[in-house]
Amino acid sequence: MPTCPNCQKDIPDEVFVLHEAHCSRFIEVCKQCDQSFPKNKKKEHDDKHHKKVKCPYCAKLVDDIELALHKTICEAKPKPCLYCGAIMELSLLLDHEDHCGSRTESCDICGKNVVIKDMPEHIQNCIEEQEYNENGSLKRKKNNHTIAKKRGKK
């Protein structure tokens, strides 16, 4: 089967000449998306498939049909704070995380006040300071960390 030079479709031999004449006269192939459509529908095609819209996050102009995909990968898309989960624009997020991560919370394991952004590492250290005794129950090692807790210091 020969391929139509206009629409790039495989056409049966017996109708190829007729198809090629009709296709080149009435059908256009979009150079952006390779869709074929009647030549008199080009404006409708462009309006529907290639209308430029502004990304609400970064203000970049993208094709309307590509906006949903662009929004999922847009670097300016609002993101959650690592510490409190509040969702905000990237321009505000970094300062917010610096402030939010500098707050302190009490460690559930040892009771010590810890800067929030250091909490994952602190908790890991607390866990490593614990050991299992012969009975399989959890027992704390005697160290500065647990001694400070017993004295009422945090």
MODELLER restraints for C-alpha pairs under 7 A, 6 or more apart:
rsr = mdl.restraints
at = mdl.atoms
rsr.add(forms.Gaussian(group=physical.xy_distance, feature=features.Distance(at['CA:1:A'], at['CA:10:A']), mean=5.82, stdev=0.5))
rsr.add(forms.Gaussian(group=physical.xy_distance, feature=features.Distance(at['CA:1:A'], at['CA:11:A']), mean=5.74, stdev=0.5))
rsr.add(forms.Gaussian(group=physical.xy_distance, feature=features.Distance(at['CA:1:A'], at['CA:12:A']), mean=5.25, stdev=0.5))
rsr.add(forms.Gaussian(group=physical.xy_distance, feature=features.Distance(at['CA:1:A'], at['CA:13:A']), mean=5.91, stdev=0.5))
rsr.add(forms.Gaussian(group=physical.xy_distance, feature=features.Distance(at['CA:2:A'], at['CA:10:A']), mean=5.64, stdev=0.5))
rsr.add(forms.Gaussian(group=physical.xy_distance, feature=features.Distance(at['CA:2:A'], at['CA:11:A']), mean=5.75, stdev=0.5))
rsr.add(forms.Gaussian(group=physical.xy_distance, feature=features.Distance(at['CA:2:A'], at['CA:12:A']), mean=6.90, stdev=0.5))
rsr.add(forms.Gaussian(group=physical.xy_distance, feature=features.Distance(at['CA:2:A'], at['CA:13:A']), mean=6.67, stdev=0.5))
rsr.add(forms.Gaussian(group=physical.xy_distance, feature=features.Distance(at['CA:3:A'], at['CA:9:A']), mean=5.38, stdev=0.5))
rsr.add(forms.Gaussian(group=physical.xy_distance, feature=features.Distance(at['CA:3:A'], at['CA:10:A']), mean=4.31, stdev=0.5))
rsr.add(forms.Gaussian(group=physical.xy_distance, feature=features.Distance(at['CA:3:A'], at['CA:11:A']), mean=5.94, stdev=0.5))
rsr.add(forms.Gaussian(group=physical.xy_distance, feature=features.Distance(at['CA:4:A'], at['CA:10:A']), mean=6.33, stdev=0.5))
rsr.add(forms.Gaussian(group=physical.xy_distance, feature=features.Distance(at['CA:4:A'], at['CA:11:A']), mean=6.66, stdev=0.5))
rsr.add(forms.Gaussian(group=physical.xy_distance, feature=features.Distance(at['CA:4:A'], at['CA:20:A']), mean=6.17, stdev=0.5))
rsr.add(forms.Gaussian(group=physical.xy_distance, feature=features.Distance(at['CA:6:A'], at['CA:23:A']), mean=6.75, stdev=0.5))
rsr.add(forms.Gaussian(group=physical.xy_distance, feature=features.Distance(at['CA:6:A'], at['CA:24:A']), mean=6.02, stdev=0.5))
rsr.add(forms.Gaussian(group=physical.xy_distance, feature=features.Distance(at['CA:7:A'], at['CA:29:A']), mean=6.13, stdev=0.5))
rsr.add(forms.Gaussian(group=physical.xy_distance, feature=features.Distance(at['CA:7:A'], at['CA:36:A']), mean=6.53, stdev=0.5))
rsr.add(forms.Gaussian(group=physical.xy_distance, feature=features.Distance(at['CA:26:A'], at['CA:38:A']), mean=5.70, stdev=0.5))
rsr.add(forms.Gaussian(group=physical.xy_distance, feature=features.Distance(at['CA:26:A'], at['CA:39:A']), mean=5.60, stdev=0.5))
rsr.add(forms.Gaussian(group=physical.xy_distance, feature=features.Distance(at['CA:27:A'], at['CA:36:A']), mean=6.54, stdev=0.5))
rsr.add(forms.Gaussian(group=physical.xy_distance, feature=features.Distance(at['CA:27:A'], at['CA:37:A']), mean=5.62, stdev=0.5))
rsr.add(forms.Gaussian(group=physical.xy_distance, feature=features.Distance(at['CA:27:A'], at['CA:38:A']), mean=4.55, stdev=0.5))
rsr.add(forms.Gaussian(group=physical.xy_distance, feature=features.Distance(at['CA:27:A'], at['CA:39:A']), mean=5.24, stdev=0.5))
rsr.add(forms.Gaussian(group=physical.xy_distance, feature=features.Distance(at['CA:28:A'], at['CA:36:A']), mean=5.57, stdev=0.5))
rsr.add(forms.Gaussian(group=physical.xy_distance, feature=features.Distance(at['CA:28:A'], at['CA:37:A']), mean=5.63, stdev=0.5))
rsr.add(forms.Gaussian(group=physical.xy_distance, feature=features.Distance(at['CA:28:A'], at['CA:38:A']), mean=6.02, stdev=0.5))
rsr.add(forms.Gaussian(group=physical.xy_distance, feature=features.Distance(at['CA:28:A'], at['CA:39:A']), mean=5.18, stdev=0.5))
rsr.add(forms.Gaussian(group=physical.xy_distance, feature=features.Distance(at['CA:29:A'], at['CA:35:A']), mean=5.57, stdev=0.5))
rsr.add(forms.Gaussian(group=physical.xy_distance, feature=features.Distance(at['CA:29:A'], at['CA:36:A']), mean=4.26, stdev=0.5))
rsr.add(forms.Gaussian(group=physical.xy_distance, feature=features.Distance(at['CA:29:A'], at['CA:37:A']), mean=6.54, stdev=0.5))
rsr.add(forms.Gaussian(group=physical.xy_distance, feature=features.Distance(at['CA:30:A'], at['CA:36:A']), mean=6.25, stdev=0.5))
rsr.add(forms.Gaussian(group=physical.xy_distance, feature=features.Distance(at['CA:49:A'], at['CA:64:A']), mean=6.58, stdev=0.5))
rsr.add(forms.Gaussian(group=physical.xy_distance, feature=features.Distance(at['CA:49:A'], at['CA:65:A']), mean=5.95, stdev=0.5))
rsr.add(forms.Gaussian(group=physical.xy_distance, feature=features.Distance(at['CA:50:A'], at['CA:63:A']), mean=4.94, stdev=0.5))
rsr.add(forms.Gaussian(group=physical.xy_distance, feature=features.Distance(at['CA:50:A'], at['CA:64:A']), mean=6.20, stdev=0.5))
rsr.add(forms.Gaussian(group=physical.xy_distance, feature=features.Distance(at['CA:51:A'], at['CA:63:A']), mean=5.45, stdev=0.5))
rsr.add(forms.Gaussian(group=physical.xy_distance, feature=features.Distance(at['CA:51:A'], at['CA:64:A']), mean=5.45, stdev=0.5))
rsr.add(forms.Gaussian(group=physical.xy_distance, feature=features.Distance(at['CA:52:A'], at['CA:61:A']), mean=5.68, stdev=0.5))
rsr.add(forms.Gaussian(group=physical.xy_distance, feature=features.Distance(at['CA:52:A'], at['CA:62:A']), mean=5.19, stdev=0.5))
rsr.add(forms.Gaussian(group=physical.xy_distance, feature=features.Distance(at['CA:52:A'], at['CA:63:A']), mean=4.56, stdev=0.5))
rsr.add(forms.Gaussian(group=physical.xy_distance, feature=features.Distance(at['CA:52:A'], at['CA:64:A']), mean=5.65, stdev=0.5))
rsr.add(forms.Gaussian(group=physical.xy_distance, feature=features.Distance(at['CA:53:A'], at['CA:61:A']), mean=5.31, stdev=0.5))
rsr.add(forms.Gaussian(group=physical.xy_distance, feature=features.Distance(at['CA:53:A'], at['CA:62:A']), mean=5.56, stdev=0.5))
rsr.add(forms.Gaussian(group=physical.xy_distance, feature=features.Distance(at['CA:53:A'], at['CA:63:A']), mean=6.21, stdev=0.5))
rsr.add(forms.Gaussian(group=physical.xy_distance, feature=features.Distance(at['CA:53:A'], at['CA:64:A']), mean=5.60, stdev=0.5))
rsr.add(forms.Gaussian(group=physical.xy_distance, feature=features.Distance(at['CA:54:A'], at['CA:60:A']), mean=5.44, stdev=0.5))
rsr.add(forms.Gaussian(group=physical.xy_distance, feature=features.Distance(at['CA:54:A'], at['CA:61:A']), mean=4.51, stdev=0.5))
rsr.add(forms.Gaussian(group=physical.xy_distance, feature=features.Distance(at['CA:54:A'], at['CA:62:A']), mean=6.41, stdev=0.5))
rsr.add(forms.Gaussian(group=physical.xy_distance, feature=features.Distance(at['CA:55:A'], at['CA:61:A']), mean=6.35, stdev=0.5))
rsr.add(forms.Gaussian(group=physical.xy_distance, feature=features.Distance(at['CA:55:A'], at['CA:67:A']), mean=6.88, stdev=0.5))
rsr.add(forms.Gaussian(group=physical.xy_distance, feature=features.Distance(at['CA:57:A'], at['CA:76:A']), mean=5.38, stdev=0.5))
rsr.add(forms.Gaussian(group=physical.xy_distance, feature=features.Distance(at['CA:57:A'], at['CA:77:A']), mean=5.42, stdev=0.5))
rsr.add(forms.Gaussian(group=physical.xy_distance, feature=features.Distance(at['CA:58:A'], at['CA:76:A']), mean=5.53, stdev=0.5))
rsr.add(forms.Gaussian(group=physical.xy_distance, feature=features.Distance(at['CA:71:A'], at['CA:77:A']), mean=6.88, stdev=0.5))
rsr.add(forms.Gaussian(group=physical.xy_distance, feature=features.Distance(at['CA:76:A'], at['CA:89:A']), mean=6.79, stdev=0.5))
rsr.add(forms.Gaussian(group=physical.xy_distance, feature=features.Distance(at['CA:76:A'], at['CA:90:A']), mean=5.77, stdev=0.5))
rsr.add(forms.Gaussian(group=physical.xy_distance, feature=features.Distance(at['CA:77:A'], at['CA:89:A']), mean=6.58, stdev=0.5))
rsr.add(forms.Gaussian(group=physical.xy_distance, feature=features.Distance(at['CA:77:A'], at['CA:90:A']), mean=6.97, stdev=0.5))
rsr.add(forms.Gaussian(group=physical.xy_distance, feature=features.Distance(at['CA:78:A'], at['CA:87:A']), mean=6.03, stdev=0.5))
rsr.add(forms.Gaussian(group=physical.xy_distance, feature=features.Distance(at['CA:78:A'], at['CA:88:A']), mean=4.84, stdev=0.5))
rsr.add(forms.Gaussian(group=physical.xy_distance, feature=features.Distance(at['CA:78:A'], at['CA:89:A']), mean=4.28, stdev=0.5))
rsr.add(forms.Gaussian(group=physical.xy_distance, feature=features.Distance(at['CA:78:A'], at['CA:90:A']), mean=5.88, stdev=0.5))
rsr.add(forms.Gaussian(group=physical.xy_distance, feature=features.Distance(at['CA:79:A'], at['CA:87:A']), mean=5.18, stdev=0.5))
rsr.add(forms.Gaussian(group=physical.xy_distance, feature=features.Distance(at['CA:79:A'], at['CA:88:A']), mean=5.69, stdev=0.5))
rsr.add(forms.Gaussian(group=physical.xy_distance, feature=features.Distance(at['CA:79:A'], at['CA:89:A']), mean=6.56, stdev=0.5))
rsr.add(forms.Gaussian(group=physical.xy_distance, feature=features.Distance(at['CA:79:A'], at['CA:90:A']), mean=6.71, stdev=0.5))
rsr.add(forms.Gaussian(group=physical.xy_distance, feature=features.Distance(at['CA:80:A'], at['CA:86:A']), mean=5.20, stdev=0.5))
rsr.add(forms.Gaussian(group=physical.xy_distance, feature=features.Distance(at['CA:80:A'], at['CA:87:A']), mean=4.11, stdev=0.5))
rsr.add(forms.Gaussian(group=physical.xy_distance, feature=features.Distance(at['CA:80:A'], at['CA:88:A']), mean=6.45, stdev=0.5))
rsr.add(forms.Gaussian(group=physical.xy_distance, feature=features.Distance(at['CA:81:A'], at['CA:87:A']), mean=6.24, stdev=0.5))
rsr.add(forms.Gaussian(group=physical.xy_distance, feature=features.Distance(at['CA:81:A'], at['CA:93:A']), mean=6.69, stdev=0.5))
rsr.add(forms.Gaussian(group=physical.xy_distance, feature=features.Distance(at['CA:81:A'], at['CA:97:A']), mean=6.13, stdev=0.5))
rsr.add(forms.Gaussian(group=physical.xy_distance, feature=features.Distance(at['CA:82:A'], at['CA:97:A']), mean=6.97, stdev=0.5))
rsr.add(forms.Gaussian(group=physical.xy_distance, feature=features.Distance(at['CA:83:A'], at['CA:100:A']), mean=6.58, stdev=0.5))
rsr.add(forms.Gaussian(group=physical.xy_distance, feature=features.Distance(at['CA:83:A'], at['CA:101:A']), mean=6.08, stdev=0.5))
rsr.add(forms.Gaussian(group=physical.xy_distance, feature=features.Distance(at['CA:101:A'], at['CA:115:A']), mean=6.78, stdev=0.5))
rsr.add(forms.Gaussian(group=physical.xy_distance, feature=features.Distance(at['CA:101:A'], at['CA:116:A']), mean=5.09, stdev=0.5))
rsr.add(forms.Gaussian(group=physical.xy_distance, feature=features.Distance(at['CA:101:A'], at['CA:117:A']), mean=4.69, stdev=0.5))
rsr.add(forms.Gaussian(group=physical.xy_distance, feature=features.Distance(at['CA:102:A'], at['CA:115:A']), mean=5.59, stdev=0.5))
rsr.add(forms.Gaussian(group=physical.xy_distance, feature=features.Distance(at['CA:102:A'], at['CA:116:A']), mean=6.22, stdev=0.5))
rsr.add(forms.Gaussian(group=physical.xy_distance, feature=features.Distance(at['CA:102:A'], at['CA:117:A']), mean=6.65, stdev=0.5))
rsr.add(forms.Gaussian(group=physical.xy_distance, feature=features.Distance(at['CA:103:A'], at['CA:115:A']), mean=5.59, stdev=0.5))
rsr.add(forms.Gaussian(group=physical.xy_distance, feature=features.Distance(at['CA:103:A'], at['CA:116:A']), mean=5.82, stdev=0.5))
rsr.add(forms.Gaussian(group=physical.xy_distance, feature=features.Distance(at['CA:104:A'], at['CA:113:A']), mean=5.96, stdev=0.5))
rsr.add(forms.Gaussian(group=physical.xy_distance, feature=features.Distance(at['CA:104:A'], at['CA:114:A']), mean=5.11, stdev=0.5))
rsr.add(forms.Gaussian(group=physical.xy_distance, feature=features.Distance(at['CA:104:A'], at['CA:115:A']), mean=4.20, stdev=0.5))
rsr.add(forms.Gaussian(group=physical.xy_distance, feature=features.Distance(at['CA:104:A'], at['CA:116:A']), mean=5.27, stdev=0.5))
rsr.add(forms.Gaussian(group=physical.xy_distance, feature=features.Distance(at['CA:105:A'], at['CA:113:A']), mean=5.38, stdev=0.5))
rsr.add(forms.Gaussian(group=physical.xy_distance, feature=features.Distance(at['CA:105:A'], at['CA:114:A']), mean=5.57, stdev=0.5))
rsr.add(forms.Gaussian(group=physical.xy_distance, feature=features.Distance(at['CA:105:A'], at['CA:115:A']), mean=6.55, stdev=0.5))
rsr.add(forms.Gaussian(group=physical.xy_distance, feature=features.Distance(at['CA:105:A'], at['CA:116:A']), mean=6.21, stdev=0.5))
rsr.add(forms.Gaussian(group=physical.xy_distance, feature=features.Distance(at['CA:106:A'], at['CA:112:A']), mean=5.46, stdev=0.5))
rsr.add(forms.Gaussian(group=physical.xy_distance, feature=features.Distance(at['CA:106:A'], at['CA:113:A']), mean=4.36, stdev=0.5))
rsr.add(forms.Gaussian(group=physical.xy_distance, feature=features.Distance(at['CA:106:A'], at['CA:114:A']), mean=6.16, stdev=0.5))
rsr.add(forms.Gaussian(group=physical.xy_distance, feature=features.Distance(at['CA:107:A'], at['CA:113:A']), mean=6.18, stdev=0.5))
rsr.add(forms.Gaussian(group=physical.xy_distance, feature=features.Distance(at['CA:107:A'], at['CA:114:A']), mean=6.60, stdev=0.5))
rsr.add(forms.Gaussian(group=physical.xy_distance, feature=features.Distance(at['CA:109:A'], at['CA:126:A']), mean=6.84, stdev=0.5))
rsr.add(forms.Gaussian(group=physical.xy_distance, feature=features.Distance(at['CA:110:A'], at['CA:149:A']), mean=6.82, stdev=0.5))
rsr.add(forms.Gaussian(group=physical.xy_distance, feature=features.Distance(at['CA:111:A'], at['CA:154:A']), mean=6.29, stdev=0.5))
rsr.add(forms.Gaussian(group=physical.xy_distance, feature=features.Distance(at['CA:112:A'], at['CA:154:A']), mean=4.06, stdev=0.5))
rsr.add(forms.Gaussian(group=physical.xy_distance, feature=features.Distance(at['CA:113:A'], at['CA:154:A']), mean=5.83, stdev=0.5))
rsr.add(forms.Gaussian(group=physical.xy_distance, feature=features.Distance(at['CA:129:A'], at['CA:140:A']), mean=6.67, stdev=0.5))
rsr.add(forms.Gaussian(group=physical.xy_distance, feature=features.Distance(at['CA:129:A'], at['CA:141:A']), mean=6.22, stdev=0.5))
rsr.add(forms.Gaussian(group=physical.xy_distance, feature=features.Distance(at['CA:130:A'], at['CA:138:A']), mean=6.95, stdev=0.5))
rsr.add(forms.Gaussian(group=physical.xy_distance, feature=features.Distance(at['CA:130:A'], at['CA:139:A']), mean=6.12, stdev=0.5))
rsr.add(forms.Gaussian(group=physical.xy_distance, feature=features.Distance(at['CA:130:A'], at['CA:140:A']), mean=4.71, stdev=0.5))
rsr.add(forms.Gaussian(group=physical.xy_distance, feature=features.Distance(at['CA:130:A'], at['CA:141:A']), mean=6.00, stdev=0.5))
rsr.add(forms.Gaussian(group=physical.xy_distance, feature=features.Distance(at['CA:131:A'], at['CA:138:A']), mean=6.20, stdev=0.5))
rsr.add(forms.Gaussian(group=physical.xy_distance, feature=features.Distance(at['CA:131:A'], at['CA:139:A']), mean=5.74, stdev=0.5))
rsr.add(forms.Gaussian(group=physical.xy_distance, feature=features.Distance(at['CA:131:A'], at['CA:140:A']), mean=6.25, stdev=0.5))
rsr.add(forms.Gaussian(group=physical.xy_distance, feature=features.Distance(at['CA:131:A'], at['CA:141:A']), mean=6.93, stdev=0.5))
rsr.add(forms.Gaussian(group=physical.xy_distance, feature=features.Distance(at['CA:132:A'], at['CA:138:A']), mean=4.95, stdev=0.5))
rsr.add(forms.Gaussian(group=physical.xy_distance, feature=features.Distance(at['CA:132:A'], at['CA:139:A']), mean=5.90, stdev=0.5))
rsr.add(forms.Gaussian(group=physical.xy_distance, feature=features.Distance(at['CA:133:A'], at['CA:139:A']), mean=6.29, stdev=0.5))
rsr.add(forms.Gaussian(group=physical.xy_distance, feature=features.Distance(at['CA:148:A'], at['CA:154:A']), mean=6.89, stdev=0.5))
